Amino acid sequence: MITAFTQFGDSASGLGSLGVDGKTFIIQLITFILAILVLRKWAVKPILKVMNERRETIEKGVKLGEQLQKEQAELEAKVEQALAEARQKADTIIAEAQDNGRQIVKEAEGKARDKAAGVVAEAESRIAQDTARARQALKSELVGLVSEATETIVKEKIDAKKDASLIDRALKEKQTA
């Protein structure tokens, strides 16, 4: 190993004492600089360009995501507001329908009562008329029966005036008793 170190450096001072040849060092330095320049031109710049494009795309995506979240929140708020308004309108419509229904039922009940009262009044009127006719018919029949009975008892024909006065007197006596 010692022999390897002595072969690289002939001089005892400077870089030679470290085992570095100055000519080789300069060639390697130039090669390194050329490699850096070549890599920078054809590798680093395109890589940096792609990385910058990706960074911009990611930033745009983040901004778009934030914007979409804001829009979504606004839309949700609008939807909630629209739903609240729709519920309120629906409640109002239902309340109005219930009120209208109650009013219609009350009106129908009132009409039914009026109609029932009219039917009852008409029936009472008919009953009163039928009762008066029946009484009149019964009175006429009773007069005829009494007249026949009187004729049979008295054995003579009584004229209509006398017959009517006798019947009226008999009926009055019957009613007071």
C-alpha positions, 0 to 999 in steps of 0.5 A, a space after each residue: 500500500 505504501 508503494 501505491 501512495 508513492 506512485 501517485 505523487 512525486 513531489 513532497 509538497 502541495 497536492 503531490 504529497 497527498 497523492 494527487 496529480 495536478 494534471 489529473 486533478 484538472 482533467 477530472 475537475 473539467 470533466 466534473 464541470 462538464 458533467 454538471 453542465 450537461 446534466 444541468 442542461 439536459 437533465 436538471 432543467 427538464 426535471 425542474 420544469 416538470 417539478 414546477 409544472 407539477 407544483 403549479 398543478 397541485 397548487 391549482 388543484 388545492 385552490 380549486 378544491 378550496 373554491 369548490 368547498 366554499 361553493 359547496 358550503 354556499 350551495 348547502 346554505 342555499 339549499 337549507 334556506 330553500 328547504 326552510 322556505 318550502 317547509 314554511 310555505 307548506 305549513 302555511 298551505 296546510 294551515 290554510 287548507 285546514 282552516 278552509 276545511 273547517 269553514 266548509 264543514 261549518 257551512 255544510 253543517 249550517 246548511 244541513 241544519 237549515 235544511 233539516 229545520 225546513 224539512 221539520 217545519 214542512 213536516 209539522 205543517 203537513 201534519 197540522 194540515 193532515 190533522 185538521 183534515 182528519 178532524 174535519 172528516 171525523 167531525 163530518 163522519 160523527 155528525 152523520 153517525 149522530 144524525 143517524 143515531 138520533 133518527 133511529 132514536 127519535 124515529 123521525 127525520 130532523 132537518 139539517 139545521 136542527 140536527 147540526 145544533 143538536 150535534 154541536 151542543 152534544 159535542 160541547 157537553 162532551 168536551 167540557 166533561 
